[in-house]
């Protein structure tokens, strides 16, 4: 299960970043776009790495 969730999270990161880029406006947002990318990484990449690591640990135990 963990090896399914991890790639899905990795795939969602660029998709969400592209959607954010299309909706981003300099006049409406005070934060630069790289902050949005960092937030997406926080929500998608870090959990994907953690889930992958948990999957490896569970695979070694079984």
Predicted model as a PDB file, atoms N, CA, C, CB and O in Angstrom, pLDDT in the B-factor column:
MODEL        1                                                                  
ATOM      1  N   UNK A   1       0.821  -1.192   0.000  1.00 81.00           N  
ATOM      2  CA  UNK A   1       0.000   0.000   0.000  1.00 81.00           C  
ATOM      3  C   UNK A   1       0.873   1.267   0.000  1.00 81.00           C  
ATOM      4  CB  UNK A   1      -0.938  -0.008   1.212  1.00 81.00           C  
ATOM      5  O   UNK A   1       0.578   2.241  -0.693  1.00 81.00           O  
ATOM      6  N   UNK A   2       1.938   1.227   0.784  1.00 82.00           N  
ATOM      7  CA  UNK A   2       2.802   2.412   0.876  1.00 82.00           C  
ATOM      8  C   UNK A   2       3.488   2.712  -0.454  1.00 82.00           C  
ATOM      9  CB  UNK A   2       3.857   2.216   1.969  1.00 82.00           C  
ATOM     10  O   UNK A   2       3.774   3.868  -0.765  1.00 82.00           O  
ATOM     11  N   UNK A   3       3.751   1.661  -1.237  1.00 85.00           N  
ATOM     12  CA  UNK A   3       4.426   1.866  -2.518  1.00 85.00           C  
ATOM     13  C   UNK A   3       3.461   2.359  -3.591  1.00 85.00           C  
ATOM     14  CB  UNK A   3       5.091   0.573  -2.974  1.00 85.00           C  
ATOM     15  O   UNK A   3       3.885   2.692  -4.698  1.00 85.00           O  
ATOM     16  N   UNK A   4       2.181   2.409  -3.277  1.00 91.00           N  
ATOM     17  CA  UNK A   4       1.199   3.001  -4.177  1.00 91.00           C  
ATOM     18  C   UNK A   4       0.974   4.460  -3.815  1.00 91.00           C  
ATOM     19  CB  UNK A   4      -0.128   2.224  -4.126  1.00 91.00           C  
ATOM     20  O   UNK A   4       0.867   5.311  -4.698  1.00 91.00           O  
ATOM     21  N   UNK A   5       0.903   4.751  -2.537  1.00 92.00           N  
ATOM     22  CA  UNK A   5       0.628   6.107  -2.067  1.00 92.00           C  
ATOM     23  C   UNK A   5       1.786   7.046  -2.386  1.00 92.00           C  
ATOM     24  CB  UNK A   5       0.355   6.105  -0.564  1.00 92.00           C  
ATOM     25  O   UNK A   5       1.569   8.192  -2.779  1.00 92.00           O  
ATOM     26  N   UNK A   6       3.001   6.567  -2.219  1.00 92.00           N  
ATOM     27  CA  UNK A   6       4.171   7.409  -2.439  1.00 92.00           C  
ATOM     28  C   UNK A   6       4.263   7.950  -3.871  1.00 92.00           C  
ATOM     29  CB  UNK A   6       5.420   6.630  -2.115  1.00 92.00           C  
ATOM     30  O   UNK A   6       4.442   9.156  -4.041  1.00 92.00           O  
ATOM     31  N   UNK A   7       4.147   7.109  -4.907  1.00 93.00           N  
ATOM     32  CA  UNK A   7       4.192   7.660  -6.273  1.00 93.00           C  
ATOM     33  C   UNK A   7       3.015   8.576  -6.593  1.00 93.00           C  
ATOM     34  CB  UNK A   7       4.228   6.532  -7.278  1.00 93.00           C  
ATOM     35  O   UNK A   7       3.149   9.521  -7.370  1.00 93.00           O  
ATOM     36  N   UNK A   8       1.863   8.292  -5.988  1.00 94.00           N  
ATOM     37  CA  UNK A   8       0.704   9.164  -6.209  1.00 94.00           C  
ATOM     38  C   UNK A   8       0.988  10.558  -5.652  1.00 94.00           C  
ATOM     39  CB  UNK A   8      -0.570   8.566  -5.550  1.00 94.00           C  
ATOM     40  O   UNK A   8       0.671  11.563  -6.288  1.00 94.00           O  
ATOM     41  N   UNK A   9       1.583  10.613  -4.470  1.00 93.00           N  
ATOM     42  CA  UNK A   9       1.941  11.913  -3.900  1.00 93.00           C  
ATOM     43  C   UNK A   9       2.990  12.621  -4.748  1.00 93.00           C  
ATOM     44  CB  UNK A   9       2.453  11.745  -2.471  1.00 93.00           C  
ATOM     45  O   UNK A   9       2.908  13.833  -4.945  1.00 93.00           O  
ATOM     46  N   UNK A  10       3.977  11.877  -5.252  1.00 93.00           N  
ATOM     47  CA  UNK A  10       4.984  12.474  -6.129  1.00 93.00           C  
ATOM     48  C   UNK A  10       4.349  13.006  -7.412  1.00 93.00           C  
ATOM     49  CB  UNK A  10       6.074  11.447  -6.466  1.00 93.00           C  
ATOM     50  O   UNK A  10       4.760  14.049  -7.919  1.00 93.00           O  
ATOM     51  N   UNK A  11       3.360  12.303  -7.933  1.00 95.00           N  
ATOM     52  CA  UNK A  11       2.689  12.745  -9.157  1.00 95.00           C  
ATOM     53  C   UNK A  11       1.796  13.953  -8.902  1.00 95.00           C  
ATOM     54  CB  UNK A  11       1.864  11.606  -9.748  1.00 95.00           C  
ATOM     55  O   UNK A  11       1.614  14.787  -9.788  1.00 95.00           O  
ATOM     56  N   UNK A  12       1.249  14.051  -7.719  1.00 94.00           N  
ATOM     57  CA  UNK A  12       0.371  15.185  -7.396  1.00 94.00           C  
ATOM     58  C   UNK A  12       1.154  16.489  -7.233  1.00 94.00           C  
ATOM     59  CB  UNK A  12      -0.413  14.893  -6.116  1.00 94.00           C  
ATOM     60  O   UNK A  12       0.614  17.572  -7.458  1.00 94.00           O  
ATOM     61  N   UNK A  13       2.418  16.385  -6.845  1.00 95.00           N  
ATOM     62  CA  UNK A  13       3.219  17.594  -6.630  1.00 95.00           C  
ATOM     63  C   UNK A  13       3.332  18.456  -7.887  1.00 95.00           C  
ATOM     64  CB  UNK A  13       4.605  17.214  -6.151  1.00 95.00           C  
ATOM     65  O   UNK A  13       2.998  19.639  -7.823  1.00 95.00           O  
ATOM     66  N   UNK A  14       3.788  17.925  -9.029  1.00 95.00           N  
ATOM     67  CA  UNK A  14       3.875  18.800 -10.206  1.00 95.00           C  
ATOM     68  C   UNK A  14       2.499  19.232 -10.712  1.00 95.00           C  
ATOM     69  CB  UNK A  14       4.631  18.094 -11.324  1.00 95.00           C  
ATOM     70  O   UNK A  14       2.334  20.343 -11.214  1.00 95.00           O  
ATOM     71  N   UNK A  15       1.516  18.341 -10.576  1.00 96.00           N  
ATOM     72  CA  UNK A  15       0.168  18.709 -11.027  1.00 96.00           C  
ATOM     73  C   UNK A  15      -0.368  19.888 -10.223  1.00 96.00           C  
ATOM     74  CB  UNK A  15      -0.790  17.508 -10.908  1.00 96.00           C  
ATOM     75  O   UNK A  15      -0.904  20.837 -10.796  1.00 96.00           O  
ATOM     76  N   UNK A  16      -0.230  19.835  -8.913  1.00 95.00           N  
ATOM     77  CA  UNK A  16      -0.704  20.931  -8.053  1.00 95.00           C  
ATOM     78  C   UNK A  16       0.100  22.197  -8.294  1.00 95.00           C  
ATOM     79  CB  UNK A  16      -0.618  20.532  -6.571  1.00 95.00           C  
ATOM     80  O   UNK A  16      -0.454  23.296  -8.268  1.00 95.00           O  
ATOM     81  N   UNK A  17       1.386  22.060  -8.524  1.00 95.00           N  
ATOM     82  CA  UNK A  17       2.222  23.223  -8.789  1.00 95.00           C  
ATOM     83  C   UNK A  17       1.824  23.900 -10.097  1.00 95.00           C  
ATOM     84  CB  UNK A  17       3.694  22.820  -8.831  1.00 95.00           C  
ATOM     85  O   UNK A  17       1.795  25.128 -10.173  1.00 95.00           O  
ATOM     86  N   UNK A  18       1.520  23.122 -11.113  1.00 95.00           N  
ATOM     87  CA  UNK A  18       1.078  23.696 -12.393  1.00 95.00           C  
ATOM     88  C   UNK A  18      -0.260  24.400 -12.230  1.00 95.00           C  
ATOM     89  CB  UNK A  18       0.971  22.600 -13.475  1.00 95.00           C  
ATOM     90  O   UNK A  18      -0.460  25.489 -12.768  1.00 95.00           O  
ATOM     91  N   UNK A  19      -1.173  23.788 -11.496  1.00 95.00           N  
ATOM     92  CA  UNK A  19      -2.474  24.432 -11.260  1.00 95.00           C  
ATOM     93  C   UNK A  19      -2.287  25.729 -10.490  1.00 95.00           C  
ATOM     94  CB  UNK A  19      -3.424  23.487 -10.490  1.00 95.00           C  
ATOM     95  O   UNK A  19      -2.917  26.736 -10.811  1.00 95.00           O  
ATOM     96  N   UNK A  20      -1.430  25.716  -9.477  1.00 92.00           N  
ATOM     97  CA  UNK A  20      -1.163  26.941  -8.725  1.00 92.00           C  
ATOM     98  C   UNK A  20      -0.543  28.020  -9.614  1.00 92.00           C  
ATOM     99  CB  UNK A  20      -0.239  26.643  -7.542  1.00 92.00           C  
ATOM    100  O   UNK A  20      -0.855  29.202  -9.470  1.00 92.00           O  
ATOM    101  N   UNK A  21       0.329  27.613 -10.527  1.00 93.00           N  
ATOM    102  CA  UNK A  21       0.974  28.576 -11.422  1.00 93.00           C  
ATOM    103  C   UNK A  21      -0.055  29.244 -12.332  1.00 93.00           C  
ATOM    104  CB  UNK A  21       2.058  27.884 -12.266  1.00 93.00           C  
ATOM    105  O   UNK A  21       0.033  30.443 -12.598  1.00 93.00           O  
ATOM    106  N   UNK A  22      -1.024  28.471 -12.807  1.00 94.00           N  
ATOM    107  CA  UNK A  22      -2.033  29.054 -13.695  1.00 94.00           C  
ATOM    108  C   UNK A  22      -2.949  30.011 -12.949  1.00 94.00           C  
ATOM    109  CB  UNK A  22      -2.860  27.956 -14.351  1.00 94.00           C  
ATOM    110  O   UNK A  22      -3.506  30.930 -13.547  1.00 94.00           O  
ATOM    111  N   UNK A  23      -3.108  29.802 -11.647  1.00 91.00           N  
ATOM    112  CA  UNK A  23      -3.991  30.661 -10.849  1.00 91.00           C  
ATOM    113  C   UNK A  23      -3.247  31.772 -10.116  1.00 91.00           C  
ATOM    114  CB  UNK A  23      -4.745  29.824  -9.847  1.00 91.00           C  
ATOM    115  O   UNK A  23      -3.872  32.650  -9.521  1.00 91.00           O  
ATOM    116  N   UNK A  24      -1.916  31.741 -10.156  1.00 91.00           N  
ATOM    117  CA  UNK A  24      -1.114  32.708  -9.406  1.00 91.00           C  
ATOM    118  C   UNK A  24      -1.145  34.079 -10.072  1.00 91.00           C  
ATOM    119  CB  UNK A  24       0.332  32.218  -9.276  1.00 91.00           C  
ATOM    120  O   UNK A  24      -1.053  34.195 -11.294  1.00 91.00           O  
ATOM    121  N   UNK A  25      -1.273  35.099  -9.255  1.00 88.00           N  
ATOM    122  CA  UNK A  25      -1.263  36.472  -9.746  1.00 88.00           C  
ATOM    123  C   UNK A  25      -0.391  37.308  -8.816  1.00 88.00           C  
ATOM    124  CB  UNK A  25      -2.713  37.056  -9.834  1.00 88.00           C  
ATOM    125  O   UNK A  25      -0.579  37.301  -7.600  1.00 88.00           O  
ATOM    126  N   UNK A  26       0.567  38.028  -9.400  1.00 83.00           N  
ATOM    127  CA  UNK A  26       1.455  38.864  -8.588  1.00 83.00           C  
ATOM    128  C   UNK A  26       0.690  39.969  -7.863  1.00 83.00           C  
ATOM    129  CB  UNK A  26       2.543  39.480  -9.464  1.00 83.00           C  
ATOM    130  O   UNK A  26       1.059  40.363  -6.757  1.00 83.00           O  
ATOM    131  N   UNK A  27      -0.351  40.453  -8.475  1.00 82.00           N  
ATOM    132  CA  UNK A  27      -1.085  41.568  -7.878  1.00 82.00           C  
ATOM    133  C   UNK A  27      -1.942  41.137  -6.698  1.00 82.00           C  
ATOM    134  CB  UNK A  27      -1.955  42.228  -8.919  1.00 82.00           C  
ATOM    135  O   UNK A  27      -2.233  41.948  -5.818  1.00 82.00           O  
ATOM    136  N   UNK A  28      -2.350  39.877  -6.666  1.00 86.00           N  
ATOM    137  CA  UNK A  28      -3.211  39.408  -5.585  1.00 86.00           C  
ATOM    138  C   UNK A  28      -2.456  38.724  -4.451  1.00 86.00           C  
ATOM    139  CB  UNK A  28      -4.231  38.466  -6.134  1.00 86.00           C  
ATOM    140  O   UNK A  28      -2.983  38.611  -3.345  1.00 86.00           O  
ATOM    141  N   UNK A  29      -1.246  38.271  -4.701  1.00 84.00           N  
ATOM    142  CA  UNK A  29      -0.477  37.536  -3.698  1.00 84.00           C  
ATOM    143  C   UNK A  29       0.779  38.295  -3.326  1.00 84.00           C  
ATOM    144  CB  UNK A  29      -0.116  36.140  -4.207  1.00 84.00           C  
ATOM    145  O   UNK A  29       1.516  38.772  -4.189  1.00 84.00           O  
ATOM    146  N   UNK A  30       1.008  38.398  -2.034  1.00 86.00           N  
ATOM    147  CA  UNK A  30       2.220  39.089  -1.592  1.00 86.00           C  
ATOM    148  C   UNK A  30       3.423  38.145  -1.573  1.00 86.00           C  
ATOM    149  CB  UNK A  30       2.006  39.696  -0.201  1.00 86.00           C  
ATOM    150  O   UNK A  30       4.566  38.599  -1.629  1.00 86.00           O  
ATOM    151  N   UNK A  31       3.176  36.840  -1.494  1.00 87.00           N  
ATOM    152  CA  UNK A  31       4.275  35.876  -1.450  1.00 87.00           C  
ATOM    153  C   UNK A  31       4.735  35.535  -2.866  1.00 87.00           C  
ATOM    154  CB  UNK A  31       3.846  34.594  -0.701  1.00 87.00           C  
ATOM    155  O   UNK A  31       3.909  35.392  -3.768  1.00 87.00           O  
ATOM    156  N   UNK A  32       6.036  35.406  -3.066  1.00 92.00           N  
ATOM    157  CA  UNK A  32       6.515  34.979  -4.390  1.00 92.00           C  
ATOM    158  C   UNK A  32       6.110  33.527  -4.666  1.00 92.00           C  
ATOM    159  CB  UNK A  32       8.057  35.132  -4.486  1.00 92.00           C  
ATOM    160  O   UNK A  32       5.773  32.775  -3.751  1.00 92.00           O  
ATOM    161  N   UNK A  33       6.151  33.155  -5.936  1.00 93.00           N  
ATOM    162  CA  UNK A  33       5.657  31.835  -6.318  1.00 93.00           C  
ATOM    163  C   UNK A  33       6.485  30.704  -5.734  1.00 93.00           C  
ATOM    164  CB  UNK A  33       5.631  31.714  -7.813  1.00 93.00           C  
ATOM    165  O   UNK A  33       5.948  29.620  -5.504  1.00 93.00           O  
ATOM    166  N   UNK A  34       7.775  30.915  -5.484  1.00 93.00           N  
ATOM    167  CA  UNK A  34       8.584  29.830  -4.931  1.00 93.00           C  
ATOM    168  C   UNK A  34       8.102  29.427  -3.535  1.00 93.00           C  
ATOM    169  CB  UNK A  34      10.056  30.245  -4.877  1.00 93.00           C  
ATOM    170  O   UNK A  34       8.337  28.299  -3.101  1.00 93.00           O  
ATOM    171  N   UNK A  35       7.438  30.335  -2.839  1.00 93.00           N  
ATOM    172  CA  UNK A  35       6.855  29.972  -1.542  1.00 93.00           C  
ATOM    173  C   UNK A  35       5.727  28.961  -1.747  1.00 93.00           C  
ATOM    174  CB  UNK A  35       6.327  31.235  -0.800  1.00 93.00           C  
ATOM    175  O   UNK A  35       5.565  28.042  -0.944  1.00 93.00           O  
ATOM    176  N   UNK A  36       4.956  29.125  -2.808  1.00 91.00           N  
ATOM    177  CA  UNK A  36       3.896  28.169  -3.133  1.00 91.00           C  
ATOM    178  C   UNK A  36       4.505  26.810  -3.455  1.00 91.00           C  
ATOM    179  CB  UNK A  36       3.042  28.674  -4.323  1.00 91.00           C  
ATOM    180  O   UNK A  36       3.966  25.775  -3.062  1.00 91.00           O  
ATOM    181  N   UNK A  37       5.637  26.813  -4.174  1.00 94.00           N  
ATOM    182  CA  UNK A  37       6.309  25.559  -4.508  1.00 94.00           C  
ATOM    183  C   UNK A  37       6.814  24.875  -3.240  1.00 94.00           C  
ATOM    184  CB  UNK A  37       7.477  25.811  -5.485  1.00 94.00           C  
ATOM    185  O   UNK A  37       6.689  23.659  -3.096  1.00 94.00           O  
ATOM    186  N   UNK A  38       7.381  25.649  -2.328  1.00 95.00           N  
ATOM    187  CA  UNK A  38       7.849  25.081  -1.064  1.00 95.00           C  
ATOM    188  C   UNK A  38       6.694  24.512  -0.245  1.00 95.00           C  
ATOM    189  CB  UNK A  38       8.593  26.140  -0.251  1.00 95.00           C  
ATOM    190  O   UNK A  38       6.838  23.467   0.390  1.00 95.00           O  
ATOM    191  N   UNK A  39       5.556  25.190  -0.255  1.00 93.00           N  
ATOM    192  CA  UNK A  39       4.382  24.687   0.459  1.00 93.00           C  
ATOM    193  C   UNK A  39       3.900  23.380  -0.169  1.00 93.00           C  
ATOM    194  CB  UNK A  39       3.249  25.738   0.451  1.00 93.00           C  
ATOM    195  O   UNK A  39       3.541  22.443   0.544  1.00 93.00           O  
ATOM    196  N   UNK A  40       3.890  23.318  -1.496  1.00 94.00           N  
ATOM    197  CA  UNK A  40       3.498  22.075  -2.162  1.00 94.00           C  
ATOM    198  C   UNK A  40       4.469  20.951  -1.824  1.00 94.00           C  
ATOM    199  CB  UNK A  40       3.431  22.276  -3.684  1.00 94.00           C  
ATOM    200  O   UNK A  40       4.054  19.808  -1.637  1.00 94.00           O  
ATOM    201  N   UNK A  41       5.736  21.263  -1.747  1.00 94.00           N  
ATOM    202  CA  UNK A  41       6.724  20.249  -1.367  1.00 94.00           C  
ATOM    203  C   UNK A  41       6.465  19.765   0.054  1.00 94.00           C  
ATOM    204  CB  UNK A  41       8.158  20.809  -1.489  1.00 94.00           C  
ATOM    205  O   UNK A  41       6.589  18.576   0.347  1.00 94.00           O  
ATOM    206  N   UNK A  42       6.110  20.684   0.922  1.00 95.00           N  
ATOM    207  CA  UNK A  42       5.811  20.322   2.307  1.00 95.00           C  
ATOM    208  C   UNK A  42       4.606  19.393   2.373  1.00 95.00           C  
ATOM    209  CB  UNK A  42       5.557  21.579   3.151  1.00 95.00           C  
ATOM    210  O   UNK A  42       4.589  18.468   3.185  1.00 95.00           O  
ATOM    211  N   UNK A  43       3.611  19.618   1.545  1.00 94.00           N  
ATOM    212  CA  UNK A  43       2.385  18.823   1.572  1.00 94.00           C  
ATOM    213  C   UNK A  43       2.469  17.535   0.770  1.00 94.00           C  
ATOM    214  CB  UNK A  43       1.251  19.640   1.063  1.00 94.00           C  
ATOM    215  O   UNK A  43       1.711  16.605   1.046  1.00 94.00           O  
ATOM    216  N   UNK A  44       3.361  17.443  -0.215  1.00 95.00           N  
ATOM    217  CA  UNK A  44       3.394  16.268  -1.078  1.00 95.00           C  
ATOM    218  C   UNK A  44       4.704  15.494  -1.022  1.00 95.00           C  
ATOM    219  CB  UNK A  44       3.131  16.678  -2.480  1.00 95.00           C  
ATOM    220  O   UNK A  44       4.685  14.279  -0.831  1.00 95.00           O  
ATOM    221  N   UNK A  45       5.837  16.161  -1.183  1.00 95.00           N  
ATOM    222  CA  UNK A  45       7.117  15.463  -1.303  1.00 95.00           C  
ATOM    223  C   UNK A  45       7.563  14.855   0.029  1.00 95.00           C  
ATOM    224  CB  UNK A  45       8.188  16.420  -1.819  1.00 95.00           C  
ATOM    225  O   UNK A  45       7.953  13.688   0.079  1.00 95.00           O  
ATOM    226  N   UNK A  46       7.507  15.628   1.086  1.00 94.00           N  
ATOM    227  CA  UNK A  46       7.955  15.112   2.388  1.00 94.00           C  
ATOM    228  C   UNK A  46       7.101  13.927   2.843  1.00 94.00           C  
ATOM    229  CB  UNK A  46       7.909  16.226   3.448  1.00 94.00           C  
ATOM    230  O   UNK A  46       7.657  12.916   3.273  1.00 94.00           O  
ATOM    231  N   UNK A  47       5.760  14.016   2.763  1.00 94.00           N  
ATOM    232  CA  UNK A  47       4.981  12.816   3.116  1.00 94.00           C  
ATOM    233  C   UNK A  47       5.254  11.630   2.196  1.00 94.00           C  
ATOM    234  CB  UNK A  47       3.505  13.137   3.084  1.00 94.00           C  
ATOM    235  O   UNK A  47       5.231  10.485   2.646  1.00 94.00           O  
ATOM    236  N   UNK A  48       5.511  11.888   0.918  1.00 94.00           N  
ATOM    237  CA  UNK A  48       5.805  10.794  -0.007  1.00 94.00           C  
ATOM    238  C   UNK A  48       7.092  10.076   0.405  1.00 94.00           C  
ATOM    239  CB  UNK A  48       5.926  11.326  -1.452  1.00 94.00           C  
ATOM    240  O   UNK A  48       7.163   8.848   0.356  1.00 94.00           O  
ATOM    241  N   UNK A  49       8.089  10.829   0.803  1.00 94.00           N  
ATOM    242  CA  UNK A  49       9.352  10.224   1.245  1.00 94.00           C  
ATOM    243  C   UNK A  49       9.143   9.428   2.529  1.00 94.00           C  
ATOM    244  CB  UNK A  49      10.429  11.309   1.461  1.00 94.00           C  
ATOM    245  O   UNK A  49       9.681   8.332   2.681  1.00 94.00           O  
ATOM    246  N   UNK A  50       8.363   9.982   3.446  1.00 94.00           N  
ATOM    247  CA  UNK A  50       8.097   9.275   4.701  1.00 94.00           C  
ATOM    248  C   UNK A  50       7.310   7.986   4.468  1.00 94.00           C  
ATOM    249  CB  UNK A  50       7.332  10.182   5.665  1.00 94.00           C  
ATOM    250  O   UNK A  50       7.623   6.955   5.062  1.00 94.00           O  
ATOM    251  N   UNK A  51       6.303   8.037   3.617  1.00 94.00           N  
ATOM    252  CA  UNK A  51       5.508   6.839   3.319  1.00 94.00           C  
ATOM    253  C   UNK A  51       6.377   5.797   2.632  1.00 94.00           C  
ATOM    254  CB  UNK A  51       4.288   7.192   2.433  1.00 94.00           C  
ATOM    255  O   UNK A  51       6.259   4.606   2.921  1.00 94.00           O  
ATOM    256  N   UNK A  52       7.244   6.225   1.729  1.00 94.00           N  
ATOM    257  CA  UNK A  52       8.148   5.295   1.057  1.00 94.00           C  
ATOM    258  C   UNK A  52       9.081   4.625   2.066  1.00 94.00           C  
ATOM    259  CB  UNK A  52       8.966   6.027  -0.023  1.00 94.00           C  
ATOM    260  O   UNK A  52       9.317   3.419   1.990  1.00 94.00           O  
ATOM    261  N   UNK A  53       9.610   5.407   3.010  1.00 94.00           N  
ATOM    262  CA  UNK A  53      10.499   4.844   4.034  1.00 94.00           C  
ATOM    263  C   UNK A  53       9.751   3.850   4.906  1.00 94.00           C  
ATOM    264  CB  UNK A  53      11.100   5.960   4.904  1.00 94.00           C  
ATOM    265  O   UNK A  53      10.292   2.797   5.245  1.00 94.00           O  
ATOM    266  N   UNK A  54       8.525   4.165   5.272  1.00 93.00           N  
ATOM    267  CA  UNK A  54       7.724   3.233   6.065  1.00 93.00           C  
ATOM    268  C   UNK A  54       7.475   1.958   5.271  1.00 93.00           C  
ATOM    269  CB  UNK A  54       6.383   3.878   6.483  1.00 93.00           C  
ATOM    270  O   UNK A  54       7.506   0.864   5.836  1.00 93.00           O  
ATOM    271  N   UNK A  55       7.233   2.080   3.985  1.00 92.00           N  
ATOM    272  CA  UNK A  55       7.042   0.900   3.146  1.00 92.00           C  
ATOM    273  C   UNK A  55       8.277   0.032   3.091  1.00 92.00           C  
ATOM    274  CB  UNK A  55       6.652   1.309   1.753  1.00 92.00           C  
ATOM    275  O   UNK A  55       8.170  -1.194   3.105  1.00 92.00           O  
ATOM    276  N   UNK A  56       9.448   0.641   3.028  1.00 92.00           N  
ATOM    277  CA  UNK A  56      10.694  -0.134   3.025  1.00 92.00           C  
ATOM    278  C   UNK A  56      10.890  -0.871   4.354  1.00 92.00           C  
ATOM    279  CB  UNK A  56      11.898   0.790   2.752  1.00 92.00           C  
ATOM    280  O   UNK A  56      11.298  -2.032   4.374  1.00 92.00           O  
ATOM    281  N   UNK A  57      10.596  -0.188   5.452  1.00 93.00           N  
ATOM    282  CA  UNK A  57      10.741  -0.819   6.773  1.00 93.00           C  
ATOM    283  C   UNK A  57       9.770  -1.988   6.912  1.00 93.00           C  
ATOM    284  CB  UNK A  57      10.498   0.214   7.904  1.00 93.00           C  
ATOM    285  O   UNK A  57      10.128  -3.049   7.424  1.00 93.00           O  
ATOM    286  N   UNK A  58       8.541  -1.783   6.450  1.00 92.00           N  
ATOM    287  CA  UNK A  58       7.548  -2.859   6.547  1.00 92.00           C  
ATOM    288  C   UNK A  58       7.931  -4.042   5.651  1.00 92.00           C  
ATOM    289  CB  UNK A  58       6.149  -2.334   6.162  1.00 92.00           C  
ATOM    290  O   UNK A  58       7.671  -5.194   6.001  1.00 92.00           O  
ATOM    291  N   UNK A  59       8.535  -3.767   4.519  1.00 90.00           N  
ATOM    292  CA  UNK A  59       8.951  -4.832   3.601  1.00 90.00           C  
ATOM    293  C   UNK A  59      10.092  -5.650   4.216  1.00 90.00           C  
ATOM    294  CB  UNK A  59       9.389  -4.234   2.236  1.00 90.00           C  
ATOM    295  O   UNK A  59      10.133  -6.872   4.073  1.00 90.00           O  
ATOM    296  N   UNK A  60      11.023  -4.964   4.905  1.00 91.00           N  
ATOM    297  CA  UNK A  60      12.134  -5.677   5.535  1.00 91.00           C  
ATOM    298  C   UNK A  60      11.655  -6.559   6.679  1.00 91.00           C  
ATOM    299  CB  UNK A  60      13.175  -4.688   6.043  1.00 91.00           C  
ATOM    300  O   UNK A  60      12.219  -7.628   6.911  1.00 91.00           O  
ATOM    301  N   UNK A  61      10.621  -6.123   7.399  1.00 88.00           N  
ATOM    302  CA  UNK A  61      10.116  -6.894   8.540  1.00 88.00           C  
ATOM    303  C   UNK A  61       9.351  -8.131   8.106  1.00 88.00           C  
ATOM    304  CB  UNK A  61       9.225  -6.028   9.403  1.00 88.00           C  
ATOM    305  O   UNK A  61       9.291  -9.115   8.843  1.00 88.00           O  
ATOM    306  N   UNK A  62       8.769  -8.091   6.922  1.00 79.00           N  
ATOM    307  CA  UNK A  62       7.970  -9.262   6.503  1.00 79.00           C  
ATOM    308  C   UNK A  62       8.777 -10.267   5.702  1.00 79.00           C  
ATOM    309  CB  UNK A  62       6.779  -8.815   5.679  1.00 79.00           C  
ATOM    310  O   UNK A  62       8.244 -11.295   5.285  1.00 79.00           O  
TER     311      UNK A  62                                                      
ENDMDL                                                                          
END                                                                             
